[in-house]
């Protein structure tokens, strides 16, 4: 669980349900980082409500994840806050997997490959 998640609402008021949803979705993404970096992961979530050109409301979710050697930013727009948070979560998953492959322990990769070879 990501311990420090800062949630900000721009031009909108946040309710408890929305904050709990963000903690549920974004907070559990630490499993996609290496074990050494899990303690220092910090996330900033900015939720913004704006009117579109056709006078419909557009909701934006911007997530900034600070990791030891990198900073990952995701910016998504949708027709509701929940959709925007879900889209941001999906993008963050793929980017955190790439981060883990890049900065993870190389011995771990060797162990996994050896297990796959031995299972045949």
PyMOL commands that set and color helices and strands:
alter all, ss='L'
color gray80, all
select helices_A, chain A and resi 16-32+38-40+81-103+106-119
alter helices_A, ss='H'
color red, helices_A
select strands_A, chain A and resi 4-10+42-51+57-66+71-78
alter strands_A, ss='S'
color yellow, strands_A
deselect
rebuild
show_as cartoon
